[in-house]
């Protein structure tokens, strides 16, 4: 008998689950760990890959005219001066003079005592640039300064004309990129929510200025719908327009897709109407003309840009929060991740009931695995314990080869969410999986 309870996941529960099941590890843990940096294990890698694949499918379904780019992580200082990051990419910071703890000013009440030491002795608030600076070559001077990119967008803008001329595309079109970015966060916090090294999925949609408002609304709605499509509870998602006083220096308008985390409504993805700020800045600083010639009007113009930007790692954390459940089954607590099959790291597990059934079960498993399905084979422990392991990593279904399988050429398929078990023919397993992933 099952009594289902949708328990609220806590960060502590998720951190423990991620470590226990190999989703995420603290980077350099044996040396004490590196704050704000994490390593992803096998299941974490698979979940991230599924997230990225779902994102690529989503944007190319919304608009087919999209080109992909893989830009460099190191960026010239001139690029970041032109983009405004050297001048504007900063957060307010304050220190406790007593214990030396450092905080973001907007995270702390300066009218109260330091939460770490209990003393009220604050420095003045000051701006802290979050870009990681490095030097190219053997000499370290002003001419050798470079930066680890704090976002992936700028390599798209500086390659705009290259992409335009080599791919035979016309405005409107998009350039998309998935890649690492780096921000020297003052206080990394809430596990994967705010990190110093993270992965972004960004799309820059180039369009005529008179159509930019239309595309801003179109992409805002499409991006909100995406999260429900990959299984996130739609009631926990909303669009929040930015107030004028919180817009970034490059934005004409911005909508945030927010998720209702246990620690409040927070940004999951930003959709920004950037105007032609980026192309005009890079045109000005580089001296290169980045305008596009319009055959209809016989005039050149700088396209406007609508950007959508979402962090892979933050979406990873959101999916964990949303999928985490605790059910009471026969008076025992069962932890289960109710991932959509679209993103679940393991789509199905194959379980021989006893060691005698290992051979034929492996044959079925290997045949399907060779076709590209993300599967797992588990022969260790009681069948109940193996089910629980698969529930905890979010596997939608388990196929068990038992004593009757040799006679009836069937296996028992057990559903993660309903716990319903049914017999299906072995030659129908792939069809069953295809329907599961499609629906």
N, C-alpha and C positions, 0 to 999 in steps of 0.2 A: 504494500500500500504506500502511495506517495503523497506527501503533503508539501506542495511546492511553495517556497518562499523566496521572493526576489530580494535577497539581502543586499544592503548597501555595501559596496566594496570600499575598503579603506586602502590608503597607500601602503600601510604595513602589510595588509593581506596580499596585495598585488606584488609588492617587492619580494615577499617570501615565496609566493607562487612562481614568479619569474626565475628566481634562483633555484628553487627546488626542481623545476621541470626544464630548466635549461633554455628559457627564453632570453634572459638578460643577465649579464654579470657586471659587477663593478669593475671598471678598467683598472688593471694593475693591482688587483685586490691583495695579492700576496705581499705587496710593498706598502700596504696601507690605503690603496685606492687613489684615484685621481678624480677630484671633485668636479661634477658636471660632465663627466665623460663615461660612456658605457660601451661594453662589448656585447654583441648579440650572438647567442648560441644558435644551434641548428634550427630549433623551432622558431626562434626570433627571426632568423634569416628568412625562413620560408614565409612567415607572416608578412614581413616587410616586402618581400618579392610579390606576394599576392596583392598587397596594398598598391604597389607601384603599377602592377599590371592592370588592376581595376581602374586606377586613375587614368592611365593611358587610353584604355578602352572608352572611358567616360568622356574625355575631352574630344576624342576623335569621332565619337558618336554625336556629340553636340554640334561640332563643326568639322567637316572632313578636311578642310584646307589647312592642315597643321604640319609643320616641319619640326624635326627634333634636332637638338644640338647637345654636345657634351663639351662644355667650356672648361678652361683651366681653373685650378684652385688658386694659384698665385695670380695676383693682379698688380699691374703697374700703378704706382702712386698717382700718375696723371689721371687714370680712369676714375679713381676714388675721389680725387679733387673735383673733377668735372661732375660727378654724380651727386656731390654734396655730402658724401659720407665723412670726409675728413673734417668738415666743419660742423655737420649736424648729427652724426650718428653717435649719440651719447645718451647716457642716463644720469639722473641726479644721484649723488652719493654722499653719505655722511658717515663719520666714524665716532665711536665712543672713545673719549680721551682716557677713560679709566682702564677699560679692558681691551681696547684696540679692535673690538669687533666692528665690522663694516656692514652697512646696510644700504639698500636703495632708499632714497629719501621718501619715495611714495609708498614704501612698505612699513614705515615706522612713524609713530606719533612723537614728535620732538618735544611736545609739552609734557611727556611722561618719561620715566626713568628707562634706562637700557634694559631690555628684557633678559639680557644675559647676566649682567652683574648687579643690577638694581641701582646703579648710580645715574644721576642726570648730569652728564657732562659731554655735550655734543660739539663737534666741529661745525663750522659753517657748511651748508650744503654746497656742493660743487659738481660740475659736469665731468663725466668720465667717458672718454671715447672707447667704445667696445671693440674696435678692430684690433686684430693681432698683427703687429708690425714685425717685419723681418727684413733681412738684407740679402741682396743677390750678389754673388761673387765674394772675393776674398776681402775687399775693402768695405768697411762699415762707415758710410758717410751719407749725406743727404741725397746724393745721386744714386745710391744703391738701395734706397728704401722701396720695399714692396709690401703688400698686405695679403693675408689670407682672406679670401672673399667672405664678407658677412652675409651675402645673399648670392643667388645664382643669376639674377636678372641682368646685371651689367654686361656680362659676356654676350648675352643675347643682343643688347642694344649696340655694342661696338661691332658686332658681326652682322648687323641688319642688312647692310648693302651686299655683303658677301652672300648671305642666304638668298637675298632677292635676285641676284644676278646668276647664281649657280643652280637654282631650283626651279626657275621659270614659273614663279608664283606672282600673283597680283594682289594688291590690297582690295578686300580685306583678307588677311591670313594670320596664322599664329605661329609662333616659335615657342617650343616647349623644352624643358630641361629638368632632369632629376640629378641632384648631386649634393655633395657635402658643402656645408657652410660653417663658419666659425665665428663665435661672438664671445668676447671676454666678459661674460656676465659677472656683475658685481656679486650677486648671491644666487647661484644655481639652486633650484629648489623643486620640490614636488616630483622627485624621481625624473621621469623623462619629459616632464612638462617644460622645464626651462634648463637647457643644456648649453655647454660651451662648444661642443662639436655635434652637429646634427645634420640631417638630410632633408632637403627641400624638394618639393615638386612645384614648379612654377610655369605658368603660361603667360606669354605676352601676346595680346591680340591687337594687331595693327589695323586701323580702320580710318576712313575719312572722318574729319572732325564733325561733320553734320550727322553722322551715324553713331557717334561714340556713346551718347546717352542711351540709345536703343541697346547697344551691345553690353553696356554696363548693367542694365536691368536683366538682359538675357543671360549673361554669365552668372550674375548673382543668384538667380533662381536655379539655374542648372547646377551650380556648385552646391547649393543647399540640398537639392534633390539627390545628389550623388551619395550623401552620407546615409540617407534612408535606404538607398539602393543596395548598399553594402551591409545592411542589417542593423544600423544604429537606430535606436528608438526615436522616431520622428518627433515625439512629444518633448524630447530633451534637446531639440535643435531649434534655433531661431536666427533670423537675420537682424543685426543691429546696425543701423546707419551711424556713422561717426558724426559727432558734433563738429562745428566749424573749428572750435578751439583745440581739437585733438587730431586734426588732419596732419599727415606728414607734409614736409615742405614741398613735395612733388605732387600732392594729390589735389584733384578737383573735387572728388567725392570718394567715399570708401564705405563698404559694407563688411561687417564681420559676420561670418557664420559662427555662432557661439553654441557651446555644449554645456549643459548643466552638470558640471563636475560636483563631487562632494564638497569642494571648496569654493563653489559658486559658479556663475555663468562666466566662462572664459573663452577667448578666441580660439577657434579651431582652424579657420581659414580666413584670409583677407582678400576681398575683391576690390581693387582700387582703380579708379579712373585717373590715370596719370597725366592726361592731356598729352602735349608733345614735349614735356619737360626734358625727358632723358635724351631724345634725339637732338633737340635743340642745344642742350648743354654739350653733348659730345661733338656736335657739329662746330660749335663755337670754340671749344678747347682744342680740338684736333685740327681745325682748319679744313675739314673734309665736308663736302656737301652731302647730307644724308636725306635730302628731299626726294620725293617720288614724282615722276612726270605722269600727269593724268591725260590720257589720249582723248577723252571726251571734252574736257574743258581747255586742253592745250596749255595747261598751267602746271607748275610744280607746287607741291605742298608737303609739309611734314605730317605724317600720320599721327593721329592720337592713339593712345595705348590704353587698353583695359587689361589689368593684370589680375590673375588669381594665383595665390601662393599659400600652400599648405605644407606643414612639416610632417614628414613620414613618421618620425618618432612620436610626435604629439598625437597623431592619428592612431598610431600603434597603442599608445596609452589609453586613448578614448575607447578604442575597441575593447580593450581589457576591462575597463570600468563598465562598459555597457553590457558586455557578455557575461560578467561574473555573476553567478547565482549560487545559492546554497539551498539544496533540497533536503527534506527529511524523508528518507526511504527506510521503511521498517525500523523506525526509531533511531536511525543512524544518519549523520550529516553527510551529504554528498556534495562536494565542490564540483561545479560544472561551468565551463566556458561555452556559452551558447553563441558561438561565432556563426555568421552566415557561411554556408558551404563555399561561397565565392571567395572568402578570405581565410577560411580555416587552414592552418599550416599542414595538417594531415587530413585528407579527405575521407579516408577509410582505414580501418585496421583489420588485419587478418589474424585470426586466433585459432590455432589447433586446440581442440578440447583436451587432448592428452598428447604425450610424446609420440604415440603411434600414428597420430594424424599430422605430424610435422611435414613429412615429405609431400603428400598431395596438397596441403595448404600452401606450402612454399611454391609449388608449381603454379597455382592460380595467382598468388601474389606476384611472383616474378614476371609472369606473362603480362599482367596489367601494369606493373611498374615500368616495364620496357616501353610501354606506350605513352609514358610521360605523366602518369597520375602520381600525386603525392600521397604515398601510402606508408603504412608501418606494419611490421610483422612482430608479434609479441607472443612468446611461448612460455614466459616465466611467471610462475605463481598461479593461484587459483583463478578461475574464470571471472569470479566476482571482483577480485583485485585488479585484474587486467581491464575490466570494464571501467573501474573507477579511475585508473590511470588515464585511459583514453578520454573519459569525461573531463578530467582536469586540464587536459591540453586542448579540448574543444573539438575532438574528432566527431563528426556528425553521425557516422554509423560504424558498426563492427560486424564483420562476417565471421561466423564460427563454423569450422568444419568439425563434425562430430561423428559418433559411431554410425548414425544412419546415412551419412553422406555417401558412403561407398555404395549403398543399395539404391538410394533414390536420386543420386546425383544432384542433391540440393544442399544448401547451407542455411544456417539461421542468421538472419540479419536483425540487428538490434539497434533501435533508434535512440540517439543520445537524449533527446528532449522529452519524448513521450514514454520511453522505456518499453515500447511495444516491440515484440519479437514476432517474426514471420519467416516462413520457409520460402526460399526462391531457388530456382534452378541455377546451377553453376554457370551455364551458358548465358544466363540473363544478368549476371553480375555487372558487366560493363554497361549494359543498357540501363540498369538501375542507377549506376553512378552518373551516367550522362544526364539522366532526368533529374537527379539530385542537384547537380551543378548548374543545370539550366534553370531550374525552378526555385 
